[in-house]
Amino acid sequence: MGSISIPLRIEKGRLLRVESEKESVDRSLALLMSTPCRSTVSDPDYGFVFNNMRFEIFNENEGVVYDSAPGRDGFEALSGLYDKKISGTSNNLKTFSADLKAAIESYEKRLKRVSVGMNYVRQERKIHISVKGKLASTGESYQYLSVINVWK
């Protein structure tokens, strides 16, 4: 029997399942990465904080996001966000990769030894994301690749 599909879906009165644990983890990471923090009432910390900044100004030369409305209500808990680099690895604390790694380690317990890399490719106007680790159940190597289109 396969792993439960995330996001949860019901078909024919049963929870939909996927064939492999990798596919289930892939779907879980896609959901985590596409959910802005503070958008889920039951767990405000769930999500990837980078999505909270989708309407901010992107500086391609410095690889950072500008704060377009400093001091606005509700963003106090996100202080330090505008000092982080978009490109980098989860080994560097002042990157969004480190934030994504922390979120994955908190919400996706089926992965161990997680590392995250984000790379902005200016010509493509895309951010390439790579998540690597080991499946906890088997020790098998795991890799998830994703792309975020950059706004103008």
DSSP file with accessible surface (Angstrom, degrees, kcal/mol):
  #  RESIDUE AA STRUCTURE BP1 BP2  ACC     N-H-->O    O-->H-N    N-H-->O    O-->H-N    TCO  KAPPA ALPHA  PHI   PSI    X-CA   Y-CA   Z-CA
    1    1 A M              0   0  203      0, 0.0    17,-0.0     0, 0.0    18,-0.0   0.000 360.0 360.0 360.0 137.1    0.0    0.0    0.0
    2    2 A G        -     0   0   19      1,-0.1    17,-0.2    18,-0.1     2,-0.2  -0.075 360.0 -81.9 -80.5-179.5    1.4    3.4   -0.9
    3    3 A S  E     -A   18   0A  31     15,-0.9    15,-3.3     1,-0.1    -1,-0.1  -0.487  53.3 -91.7 -80.0 155.9    1.8    6.6    1.1
    4    4 A I  E     -A   17   0A  61     13,-0.2    13,-0.3    -2,-0.2     2,-0.2  -0.429  45.1-113.7 -69.1 137.1   -1.0    9.0    1.7
    5    5 A S        -     0   0    0     11,-2.8     4,-0.3     4,-0.2    11,-0.1  -0.483  32.9-120.7 -72.5 138.4   -1.2   11.8   -0.9
    6    6 A I  S    S+     0   0   44     -2,-0.2     2,-0.2     2,-0.1    25,-0.1  -0.998  99.3  45.2-124.2 131.1   -0.5   15.3    0.2
    7    7 A P  S    S-     0   0   71      0, 0.0    -2,-0.0     0, 0.0    21,-0.0   0.534 112.6-109.5 -65.6 154.8   -2.5   17.5    0.0
    8    8 A L        +     0   0  116     -2,-0.2     2,-0.4    -4,-0.1    -2,-0.1  -0.313  43.6 178.8 -61.0 133.9   -5.1   15.1    1.3
    9    9 A R        -     0   0  115     -4,-0.3     7,-3.4     7,-0.2     2,-0.5  -0.996  18.3-145.6-137.4 142.7   -7.7   14.1   -1.3
   10   10 A I  E     +B   15   0B 123     -2,-0.4     2,-0.4     5,-0.2     5,-0.2  -0.935  19.0 174.6-111.8 128.1  -10.6   11.7   -0.9
   11   11 A E  E >  S-B   14   0B  98      3,-2.7     3,-1.6    -2,-0.5    -2,-0.0  -1.000  71.8  -6.0-131.8 130.7  -11.7    9.4   -3.8
   12   12 A K  T 3  S-     0   0  209     -2,-0.4    -1,-0.1     1,-0.3     3,-0.1   0.869 130.3 -55.9  55.0  38.7  -14.4    6.8   -3.5
   13   13 A G  T 3  S+     0   0   72      1,-0.2     2,-0.3    -3,-0.0    -1,-0.3   0.575 120.0  95.2  76.8   9.3  -14.6    7.4    0.2
   14   14 A R  E <  S-B   11   0B 187     -3,-1.6    -3,-2.7     3,-0.0     2,-0.2  -0.937  83.6 -96.3-131.5 154.7  -10.9    6.8    0.9
   15   15 A L  E     -B   10   0B  77     -2,-0.3    -5,-0.2    -5,-0.2     2,-0.2  -0.500  47.9-114.7 -66.4 132.0   -7.8    8.9    1.3
   16   16 A L        -     0   0   37     -7,-3.4   -11,-2.8    -2,-0.2     2,-0.3  -0.456  33.8-157.7 -69.1 139.7   -5.9    8.9   -2.0
   17   17 A R  E     -A    4   0A 107    -13,-0.3     2,-0.3    -2,-0.2   -13,-0.2  -0.858   6.6-140.4-118.3 154.4   -2.6    7.2   -1.9
   18   18 A V  E     -A    3   0A   7    -15,-3.3   -15,-0.9    -2,-0.3     6,-0.1  -0.791  23.2-118.3-110.2 159.7    0.5    7.5   -4.1
   19   19 A E  S    S+     0   0  173     -2,-0.3     2,-0.3   -17,-0.2    -1,-0.1   0.860  88.3  34.2 -67.2 -40.2    2.7    4.7   -5.2
   20   20 A S     >  -     0   0   51      1,-0.1     4,-1.8   -18,-0.1     5,-0.1  -0.858  68.2-129.2-124.4 156.3    6.0    5.7   -3.6
   21   21 A E  H  > S+     0   0   45     -2,-0.3     4,-2.7     1,-0.2     5,-0.2   0.884 111.2  58.6 -64.1 -37.1    7.2    7.4   -0.5
   22   22 A K  H  > S+     0   0   79      1,-0.2     4,-3.0     2,-0.2    -1,-0.2   0.933 105.0  49.0 -58.8 -45.2    9.4    9.7   -2.7
   23   23 A E  H  > S+     0   0   65      1,-0.2     4,-2.3     2,-0.2    -1,-0.2   0.910 111.3  50.0 -62.3 -39.9    6.3   10.9   -4.6
   24   24 A S  H  X S+     0   0    0     -4,-1.8     4,-2.1     2,-0.2    -2,-0.2   0.926 112.4  46.3 -64.6 -43.3    4.5   11.6   -1.3
   25   25 A V  H  X S+     0   0    0     -4,-2.7     4,-2.8     2,-0.2     5,-0.2   0.919 110.1  54.9 -66.0 -40.8    7.5   13.5    0.1
   26   26 A D  H  X S+     0   0   37     -4,-3.0     4,-2.4    -5,-0.2    -2,-0.2   0.936 110.4  45.5 -55.4 -47.1    7.7   15.4   -3.3
   27   27 A R  H  X S+     0   0   78     -4,-2.3     4,-2.2     1,-0.2    -1,-0.2   0.883 111.3  52.8 -66.5 -37.1    4.1   16.5   -2.9
   28   28 A S  H  X S+     0   0   12     -4,-2.1     4,-2.6     2,-0.2    -2,-0.2   0.922 110.9  46.4 -64.0 -43.8    4.6   17.4    0.7
   29   29 A L  H  X S+     0   0    0     -4,-2.8     4,-3.0     2,-0.2     5,-0.2   0.896 109.8  54.0 -66.8 -39.3    7.6   19.7   -0.1
   30   30 A A  H  X S+     0   0   38     -4,-2.4     4,-1.5    -5,-0.2    -1,-0.2   0.921 111.6  45.7 -60.5 -42.1    5.7   21.3   -3.0
   31   31 A L  H  X S+     0   0   54     -4,-2.2     4,-0.8     2,-0.2    -2,-0.2   0.942 113.7  48.6 -66.3 -45.3    2.9   22.1   -0.6
   32   32 A L  H >< S+     0   0    2     -4,-2.6     3,-0.8     1,-0.2    16,-0.5   0.933 113.1  47.5 -59.8 -45.3    5.3   23.4    2.1
   33   33 A M  H 3< S+     0   0   11     -4,-3.0    -1,-0.2     1,-0.2    -2,-0.2   0.783 112.6  48.5 -71.6 -25.1    7.2   25.6   -0.4
   34   34 A S  H 3< S+     0   0   74     -4,-1.5    -1,-0.2    -5,-0.2    -2,-0.2   0.512  93.7  88.6 -93.5  -3.3    4.0   27.1   -2.0
   35   35 A T  S << S-     0   0   18     -3,-0.8    13,-2.5    -4,-0.8    16,-0.2  -0.833  74.0-135.1 -98.7 121.4    2.4   28.0    1.3
   36   36 A P    >   -     0   0   22      0, 0.0     3,-1.3     0, 0.0     4,-0.2  -0.466  30.8-103.3 -69.5 143.9    3.2   31.5    2.8
   37   37 A C  T 3  S+     0   0   15     11,-0.3     8,-0.2     1,-0.2    10,-0.1  -0.336 106.2  27.1 -61.9 149.7    4.0   31.5    6.5
   38   38 A R  T 3  S+     0   0  103      6,-3.1    -1,-0.2     8,-0.3     7,-0.1   0.569  93.9 100.8  72.6  11.7    1.2   32.8    8.7
   39   39 A S    <   +     0   0   68     -3,-1.3     2,-0.6     7,-0.4    -2,-0.1   0.552  65.2  73.0-100.8  -7.2   -1.5   31.7    6.2
   40   40 A T    >   -     0   0   44      3,-0.3     3,-0.8     6,-0.3     6,-0.2  -0.925  65.5-160.7-110.9 111.2   -2.5   28.5    8.0
   41   41 A V  T 3  S+     0   0  143     -2,-0.6    -1,-0.2     1,-0.3    -2,-0.0   0.886  89.8  54.3 -59.9 -40.4   -4.5   29.3   11.1
   42   42 A S  T 3  S+     0   0  114      1,-0.3    -1,-0.3     2,-0.1    -2,-0.0   0.766 129.9  12.8 -69.6 -23.1   -3.9   25.9   12.7
   43   43 A D    X   -     0   0   52     -3,-0.8     3,-2.0     3,-0.1    -1,-0.3  -0.630  65.6-174.4-152.5  87.9   -0.1   26.3   12.4
   44   44 A P  T 3  S+     0   0   62      0, 0.0    -6,-3.1     0, 0.0    -5,-0.3   0.739  84.6  59.6 -59.6 -21.8    1.0   29.9   11.5
   45   45 A D  T 3  S+     0   0  102     -8,-0.2     2,-0.1    -7,-0.1     4,-0.1   0.639  79.8 108.7 -82.4 -12.8    4.7   28.7   11.2
   46   46 A Y    <   +     0   0   38     -3,-2.0    -7,-0.4    -6,-0.2    -8,-0.3  -0.406  62.9  38.4 -66.3 136.2    3.9   26.2    8.4
   47   47 A G  S    S-     0   0    3    -10,-0.1     2,-0.5    -2,-0.1   -14,-0.2  -0.664  92.9 -63.0 122.8-175.1    5.1   27.2    5.0
   48   48 A F    >   -     0   0    1    -13,-2.5     3,-1.9   -16,-0.5   -11,-0.3  -0.959  34.0-145.8-115.9 117.6    8.1   28.9    3.3
   49   49 A V  G >  S+     0   0   13     -2,-0.5     3,-1.7     1,-0.3     4,-0.3   0.739  91.8  75.5 -59.9 -23.1    8.7   32.5    4.3
   50   50 A F  G >  S+     0   0    3      1,-0.3     3,-1.5     2,-0.2    -1,-0.3   0.856  88.6  60.9 -58.2 -32.6    9.9   33.4    0.8
   51   51 A N  G X  S+     0   0   29     -3,-1.9     3,-1.0     1,-0.3    -1,-0.3   0.690  90.1  68.3 -70.2 -18.0    6.3   33.3   -0.4
   52   52 A N  G <  S+     0   0   31     -3,-1.7    -1,-0.3    -4,-0.3     3,-0.3   0.643  99.6  52.5 -70.4 -13.0    5.4   36.1    2.1
   53   53 A M  G X   +     0   0    0     -3,-1.5     3,-2.0    -4,-0.3    -1,-0.2   0.164  67.9 118.7-110.2  19.0    7.5   38.4   -0.1
   54   54 A R  T <  S+     0   0  114     -3,-1.0    -1,-0.2     1,-0.3    -2,-0.1   0.700  80.1  45.2 -65.7 -16.4    6.0   37.7   -3.5
   55   55 A F  T 3  S+     0   0  174     -3,-0.3    -1,-0.3    -4,-0.1     2,-0.1   0.275  93.2 104.9-108.3  12.0    4.9   41.3   -4.0
   56   56 A E  S <  S-     0   0   10     -3,-2.0     2,-0.4     1,-0.1    11,-0.1  -0.367  82.3 -90.2 -85.4 170.9    8.1   42.9   -2.8
   57   57 A I  E     -C   66   0C  97      9,-0.7     9,-3.2    -2,-0.1     2,-0.5  -0.689  37.6-146.1 -86.7 128.7   10.7   44.5   -5.0
   58   58 A F  E     -C   65   0C  24     -2,-0.4     2,-0.8     7,-0.2     7,-0.2  -0.819   2.3-153.3 -99.6 124.8   13.4   42.1   -6.2
   59   59 A N  E  >> -C   64   0C  19      5,-2.7     4,-1.6    -2,-0.5     5,-1.1  -0.859   9.0-173.1 -99.3 105.4   17.0   43.5   -6.6
   60   60 A E  T  45S+     0   0   48     -2,-0.8    -1,-0.2     1,-0.2    62,-0.1   0.830  80.2  55.2 -68.1 -33.6   18.6   41.3   -9.3
   61   61 A N  T  45S+     0   0  125      1,-0.2    -1,-0.2     2,-0.1    -2,-0.0   0.906 119.6  29.4 -69.2 -41.2   22.1   42.9   -8.8
   62   62 A E  T  45S-     0   0  110      2,-0.1    -1,-0.2    23,-0.0    -2,-0.2   0.588 100.9-128.2 -95.4 -13.0   22.4   42.2   -5.1
   63   63 A G  T  <5 +     0   0   14     -4,-1.6    23,-2.5     1,-0.2    24,-0.3   0.863  69.3 111.4  69.3  35.9   20.2   39.1   -5.0
   64   64 A V  E   < -C   59   0C  13     -5,-1.1    -5,-2.7    21,-0.2     2,-0.4  -0.823  66.1-117.2-131.6 172.0   18.0   40.4   -2.2
   65   65 A V  E     -C   58   0C   1     19,-0.4     2,-0.3    -2,-0.3    -7,-0.2  -0.941  27.5-134.7-113.8 133.1   14.4   41.5   -1.7
   66   66 A Y  E     -C   57   0C  99     -9,-3.2     2,-0.9    -2,-0.4    -9,-0.7  -0.616  17.6-118.8 -85.2 149.2   13.6   45.1   -0.7
   67   67 A D        -     0   0   57     -2,-0.3    -1,-0.0     1,-0.2   -11,-0.0  -0.753  28.1-173.6 -85.6 107.0   11.1   45.9    2.0
   68   68 A S  S    S+     0   0   64     -2,-0.9    -1,-0.2     1,-0.3    -2,-0.0   0.631  79.1  28.4 -80.9 -12.5    8.5   48.0    0.2
   69   69 A A  S >  S-     0   0   39     -3,-0.1     3,-1.4     3,-0.0    -1,-0.3  -0.516  79.6-163.2-145.9  71.6    6.6   48.9    3.3
   70   70 A P  T 3  S+     0   0  102      0, 0.0    -2,-0.0     0, 0.0     0, 0.0  -0.265  74.1  21.5 -59.5 142.3    8.8   49.0    6.4
   71   71 A G  T 3  S+     0   0   74      1,-0.2     3,-0.1     4,-0.1     5,-0.1   0.529  81.8 154.2  83.3   6.6    6.9   48.9    9.7
   72   72 A R    X   -     0   0   70     -3,-1.4     3,-1.1     1,-0.1    -1,-0.2  -0.346  51.3 -96.1 -68.2 151.2    3.7   47.4    8.4
   73   73 A D  T 3  S+     0   0  147      1,-0.2    -1,-0.1     2,-0.1    -2,-0.0  -0.331 103.3  25.8 -66.8 144.8    1.5   45.5   10.9
   74   74 A G  T 3  S+     0   0   47     -3,-0.1    -1,-0.2     1,-0.0     3,-0.2   0.297 100.8  83.2  90.5 -10.7    1.9   41.7   11.1
   75   75 A F    X   +     0   0   56     -3,-1.1     3,-1.6     1,-0.1    -2,-0.1   0.384  55.2 100.0-106.7   5.6    5.4   41.5    9.7
   76   76 A E  G >  S+     0   0  118      1,-0.3     3,-1.4     2,-0.2    -1,-0.1   0.886  80.7  55.7 -58.3 -37.9    7.3   42.1   13.0
   77   77 A A  G 3  S+     0   0   64      1,-0.3    -1,-0.3    -3,-0.2    -2,-0.1   0.652 100.7  61.0 -70.7 -12.9    7.9   38.4   13.4
   78   78 A L  G X  S+     0   0   15     -3,-1.6     3,-1.5     2,-0.0    -1,-0.3   0.131  74.1 145.0-100.6  21.1    9.6   38.3   10.0
   79   79 A S  T <   +     0   0  102     -3,-1.4    -3,-0.0     1,-0.2    -2,-0.0  -0.215  61.5  33.6 -61.0 148.8   12.3   40.8   10.9
   80   80 A G  T >  S+     0   0   33      4,-0.0     3,-1.2    14,-0.0    -1,-0.2   0.345  83.7 114.4  87.5  -6.6   15.7   40.1    9.3
   81   81 A L  G X  S+     0   0    7     -3,-1.5     3,-1.2     1,-0.2   -16,-0.2   0.859  70.6  55.3 -63.6 -36.3   14.0   38.8    6.1
   82   82 A Y  G 3  S+     0   0   41      1,-0.3    -1,-0.2    -4,-0.2   -17,-0.1   0.478  98.8  62.5 -83.1   0.6   15.2   41.5    3.9
   83   83 A D  G <  S+     0   0  105     -3,-1.2    -1,-0.3   -19,-0.1     2,-0.2   0.457  84.5 102.6 -96.4  -4.2   18.9   40.9    4.9
   84   84 A K    <   -     0   0   35     -3,-1.2   -19,-0.4    -4,-0.2    11,-0.3  -0.574  68.9-127.2 -89.6 146.3   18.8   37.4    3.4
   85   85 A K  B     -d   95   0D  97      9,-2.7    11,-1.9    -2,-0.2    12,-0.4  -0.613   4.2-147.8 -86.8 146.5   20.3   36.3    0.1
   86   86 A I  S    S+     0   0    0    -23,-2.5     2,-0.3    -2,-0.3    11,-0.2   0.924  84.9  58.1 -79.2 -47.3   18.2   34.5   -2.5
   87   87 A S  S    S+     0   0   47    -24,-0.3     2,-0.3    32,-0.1    32,-0.2  -0.658  82.5  76.3 -84.5 139.9   21.1   32.4   -3.9
   88   88 A G  E     -E  118   0E  20     30,-3.0    30,-2.9    -2,-0.3     2,-0.3  -0.909  70.0 -81.8 152.3-176.9   23.0   30.2   -1.5
   89   89 A T  E >   -E  117   0E  61     -2,-0.3     3,-1.7    28,-0.2     9,-0.3  -0.755  38.8-106.0-116.8 167.7   23.0   27.0    0.4
   90   90 A S  T 3  S+     0   0    9     26,-2.3    27,-0.1     1,-0.3     5,-0.1   0.571 112.3  74.8 -71.2  -6.4   21.4   26.0    3.7
   91   91 A N  T 3  S+     0   0  128     25,-0.2     2,-0.6     1,-0.0    -1,-0.3   0.730  85.5  73.3 -73.3 -23.7   25.0   26.1    5.2
   92   92 A N  S X  S-     0   0   89     -3,-1.7     3,-0.6     1,-0.1     6,-0.4  -0.846  73.5-153.6 -95.2 123.8   24.8   29.9    5.2
   93   93 A L  T 3  S+     0   0  146     -2,-0.6     2,-0.7     1,-0.3    -1,-0.1   0.798  87.0  63.5 -69.2 -29.6   22.5   31.3    7.8
   94   94 A K  T 3  S+     0   0  130      4,-0.1    -9,-2.7   -10,-0.1     2,-0.3  -0.183  89.6  91.0 -92.8  45.6   21.6   34.5    6.0
   95   95 A T  B <> S-d   85   0D   4     -2,-0.7     4,-1.1    -3,-0.6     3,-0.3  -0.939  80.8-124.4-133.0 157.7   19.9   32.8    3.1
   96   96 A F  H  > S+     0   0    1    -11,-1.9     4,-2.4    -2,-0.3     5,-0.2   0.754 110.0  68.8 -70.5 -22.4   16.4   31.7    2.2
   97   97 A S  H  > S+     0   0    0    -12,-0.4     4,-2.6     1,-0.2    -7,-0.3   0.897  96.8  51.4 -60.4 -40.7   17.8   28.2    1.8
   98   98 A A  H  > S+     0   0   17     -6,-0.4     4,-2.3    -3,-0.3    -1,-0.2   0.897 109.7  50.0 -64.8 -38.5   18.5   28.0    5.5
   99   99 A D  H  X S+     0   0   40     -4,-1.1     4,-2.1     2,-0.2    -2,-0.2   0.914 111.4  48.0 -64.9 -42.1   14.9   29.0    6.2
  100  100 A L  H  X S+     0   0    0     -4,-2.4     4,-2.7     2,-0.2     5,-0.2   0.921 110.1  52.3 -66.1 -40.9   13.6   26.3    3.8
  101  101 A K  H  X S+     0   0   53     -4,-2.6     4,-2.8     1,-0.2     5,-0.2   0.934 109.3  49.7 -59.2 -45.1   15.8   23.7    5.4
  102  102 A A  H  X S+     0   0   55     -4,-2.3     4,-1.8     1,-0.2    -1,-0.2   0.910 111.5  48.9 -61.6 -41.0   14.5   24.6    8.9
  103  103 A A  H  X S+     0   0   13     -4,-2.1     4,-2.5     2,-0.2     5,-0.3   0.924 112.0  48.5 -65.3 -42.5   10.9   24.3    7.6
  104  104 A I  H  X S+     0   0    0     -4,-2.7     4,-2.8     1,-0.2    -2,-0.2   0.934 111.0  49.9 -63.4 -45.2   11.6   20.9    6.0
  105  105 A E  H  < S+     0   0   86     -4,-2.8    -1,-0.2    -5,-0.2    -2,-0.2   0.852 115.0  45.6 -63.5 -29.8   13.3   19.6    9.1
  106  106 A S  H  < S+     0   0   61     -4,-1.8    -2,-0.2    -5,-0.2    -1,-0.2   0.885 126.8  24.2 -78.9 -38.7   10.3   20.7   11.2
  107  107 A Y  H  < S+     0   0   66     -4,-2.5     2,-0.5     1,-0.2    -2,-0.2   0.590 115.0  57.7-109.9 -13.3    7.5   19.5    8.9
  108  108 A E    ><  +     0   0    8     -4,-2.8     3,-1.5    -5,-0.3    -1,-0.2  -0.729  52.7 168.4-122.8  83.5    8.9   16.6    6.8
  109  109 A K  T 3   +     0   0  134     -2,-0.5    -1,-0.1     1,-0.3    -4,-0.1   0.559  67.4  76.8 -73.0  -8.4   10.2   14.0    9.3
  110  110 A R  T 3  S+     0   0   58     -3,-0.1    26,-3.0    26,-0.1     2,-0.4   0.565  87.9  72.6 -79.1  -6.3   10.5   11.4    6.5
  111  111 A L  E <   - F   0 135E   6     -3,-1.5     2,-0.3    24,-0.2    24,-0.2  -0.911  61.3-175.7-110.7 139.7   13.7   13.2    5.4
  112  112 A K  E     + F   0 134E 105     22,-2.7    22,-2.6    -2,-0.4    -2,-0.0  -0.871  64.7  23.2-125.4 160.1   17.1   13.2    7.3
  113  113 A R  E    S-     0   0E 190     -2,-0.3     2,-0.2    20,-0.2    -1,-0.2   0.922  82.7-169.5  49.6  53.4   20.3   15.0    6.6
  114  114 A V  E     +     0   0E   6     -3,-0.2     2,-0.3    19,-0.1    19,-0.2  -0.488  14.6 178.1 -76.8 136.8   18.5   17.7    4.6
  115  115 A S  E     - F   0 132E  50     17,-2.5    17,-2.8    -2,-0.2     2,-0.4  -0.990   8.4-161.9-135.6 144.6   20.5   20.3    2.5
  116  116 A V  E     - F   0 131E   4     -2,-0.3   -26,-2.3    15,-0.2     2,-0.4  -0.983   6.0-172.5-129.6 138.0   18.9   23.0    0.4
  117  117 A G  E     -EF  89 130E  21     13,-2.5    13,-2.6    -2,-0.4     2,-0.4  -0.989   1.3-171.0-128.0 138.7   20.4   25.1   -2.4
  118  118 A M  E     -EF  88 129E   4    -30,-2.9   -30,-3.0    -2,-0.4     2,-0.4  -0.998   5.3-176.9-126.8 134.3   18.8   28.0   -4.2
  119  119 A N  E     - F   0 128E  91      9,-2.4     9,-2.9    -2,-0.4     2,-0.5  -0.969  16.2-147.7-136.4 118.9   20.3   29.6   -7.3
  120  120 A Y  E     - F   0 127E  24     -2,-0.4     2,-0.7     7,-0.2     7,-0.2  -0.741   8.7-160.9 -85.9 124.9   18.9   32.6   -9.1
  121  121 A V  E  >> - F   0 126E  30      5,-3.0     5,-1.5    -2,-0.5     4,-1.4  -0.916   1.1-164.3-107.6 105.1   19.5   32.5  -12.8
  122  122 A R  T  45S+     0   0  122     -2,-0.7     3,-0.2     1,-0.2    -1,-0.2   0.870  84.5  54.1 -59.7 -43.8   19.2   36.1  -14.0
  123  123 A Q  T  45S+     0   0  170      1,-0.2    -1,-0.2     2,-0.1    -2,-0.0   0.853 117.4  37.5 -62.6 -33.6   18.8   35.3  -17.8
  124  124 A E  T  45S-     0   0   99     -3,-0.4    -1,-0.2     2,-0.2    -2,-0.2   0.629 100.1-135.1 -88.2 -18.7   15.9   32.9  -17.1
  125  125 A R  T  <5 +     0   0   62     -4,-1.4    25,-2.8     1,-0.2     2,-0.3   0.910  65.5 121.9  57.9  46.4   14.4   35.0  -14.3
  126  126 A K  E   < -FG 121 149E  73     -5,-1.5    -5,-3.0    23,-0.2     2,-0.6  -0.972  60.4-139.1-137.7 151.1   14.0   31.9  -12.3
  127  127 A I  E     -FG 120 148E   0     21,-2.9    21,-2.6    -2,-0.3     2,-0.5  -0.962  20.6-151.8-110.0 119.1   15.2   30.5   -8.9
  128  128 A H  E     -FG 119 147E  66     -9,-2.9    -9,-2.4    -2,-0.6     2,-0.4  -0.802  11.4-163.0 -92.7 130.6   16.2   26.9   -9.0
  129  129 A I  E     -FG 118 146E   2     17,-3.2    17,-2.4    -2,-0.5     2,-0.4  -0.951   7.4-172.4-119.1 133.3   15.8   25.0   -5.8
  130  130 A S  E     -FG 117 145E  28    -13,-2.6   -13,-2.5    -2,-0.4     2,-0.5  -0.993   1.7-171.4-126.3 126.1   17.4   21.7   -4.9
  131  131 A V  E     +FG 116 144E   0     13,-2.8    13,-2.6    -2,-0.4     2,-0.3  -0.982  11.4 178.8-116.2 125.1   16.5   19.7   -1.8
  132  132 A K  E     +FG 115 143E 103    -17,-2.8   -17,-2.5    -2,-0.5     2,-0.3  -0.918  18.4 112.8-124.7 153.5   18.7   16.7   -1.0
  133  133 A G  E     - G   0 142E  11      9,-1.9     9,-2.7    -2,-0.3     2,-0.4  -0.959  56.7 -76.9 177.8-161.1   18.6   14.3    1.9
  134  134 A K  E     -FG 112 141E  58    -22,-2.6   -22,-2.7    -2,-0.3     2,-0.4  -0.979  38.0-115.2-127.2 138.0   18.0   10.7    2.8
  135  135 A L  E  >  -F  111   0E   5      5,-2.8     4,-3.2    -2,-0.4     3,-0.4  -0.617  24.8-143.2 -69.6 125.3   14.7    8.9    3.2
  136  136 A A  T  4 S+     0   0   51    -26,-3.0    -1,-0.2    -2,-0.4   -25,-0.1   0.849  94.6  54.6 -61.8 -34.3   14.5    8.1    6.9
  137  137 A S  T  4 S+     0   0   78    -27,-0.4    -1,-0.2     1,-0.2   -26,-0.1   0.832 128.8  11.2 -72.5 -31.5   12.7    4.7    6.3
  138  138 A T  T  4 S-     0   0   90     -3,-0.4    -2,-0.2     2,-0.1    -1,-0.2   0.576  88.7-123.9-122.6 -18.0   15.3    3.3    3.9
  139  139 A G     <  +     0   0   43     -4,-3.2    -3,-0.1     1,-0.3     2,-0.1   0.491  59.6 152.1  79.6   2.9   18.3    5.5    4.0
  140  140 A E        -     0   0  115     -5,-0.3    -5,-2.8     1,-0.1    -1,-0.3  -0.381  53.4-101.2 -67.7 143.0   17.9    5.9    0.2
  141  141 A S  E     -G  134   0E  85     -7,-0.2     2,-0.4    -3,-0.1    -7,-0.2  -0.362  41.0-161.5 -63.9 144.3   19.2    9.2   -1.4
  142  142 A Y  E     +G  133   0E   9     -9,-2.7    -9,-1.9    -3,-0.1     2,-0.3  -0.978  13.6 177.4-131.5 140.2   16.5   11.7   -2.1
  143  143 A Q  E     -G  132   0E  89     -2,-0.4     2,-0.4   -11,-0.2   -11,-0.2  -0.987   5.1-174.2-143.8 137.9   16.5   14.8   -4.3
  144  144 A Y  E     -G  131   0E  31    -13,-2.6   -13,-2.8    -2,-0.3     2,-0.4  -0.999   7.6-165.4-130.4 129.1   13.7   17.2   -5.1
  145  145 A L  E     +G  130   0E 116     -2,-0.4     2,-0.3   -15,-0.2   -15,-0.2  -0.938  13.6 165.4-117.2 140.2   14.0   20.0   -7.7
  146  146 A S  E     -G  129   0E  30    -17,-2.4   -17,-3.2    -2,-0.4     2,-0.4  -0.962  21.5-145.1-147.3 162.5   11.8   23.0   -8.1
  147  147 A V  E     -G  128   0E  65     -2,-0.3     2,-0.5   -19,-0.2   -19,-0.2  -0.996   3.2-159.8-134.3 136.1   11.7   26.3   -9.9
  148  148 A I  E     -G  127   0E  33    -21,-2.6   -21,-2.9    -2,-0.4     2,-0.4  -0.976  20.3-134.2-113.0 125.2   10.2   29.6   -8.8
  149  149 A N  E     -G  126   0E 112     -2,-0.5     2,-0.3   -23,-0.2   -23,-0.2  -0.652  25.3-125.9 -76.2 134.3    9.5   32.2  -11.5
  150  150 A V        -     0   0   15    -25,-2.8     2,-0.1    -2,-0.4    -1,-0.0  -0.622  18.5-131.7 -87.1 137.4   10.8   35.6  -10.5
  151  151 A W              0   0   50     -2,-0.3   -93,-0.1   -95,-0.1    -1,-0.1  -0.388 360.0 360.0 -78.9 161.8    8.4   38.5  -10.6
  152  152 A K              0   0  211     -2,-0.1    -1,-0.1   -95,-0.1   -27,-0.0  -0.793 360.0 360.0-104.9 360.0    9.2   41.9  -12.2
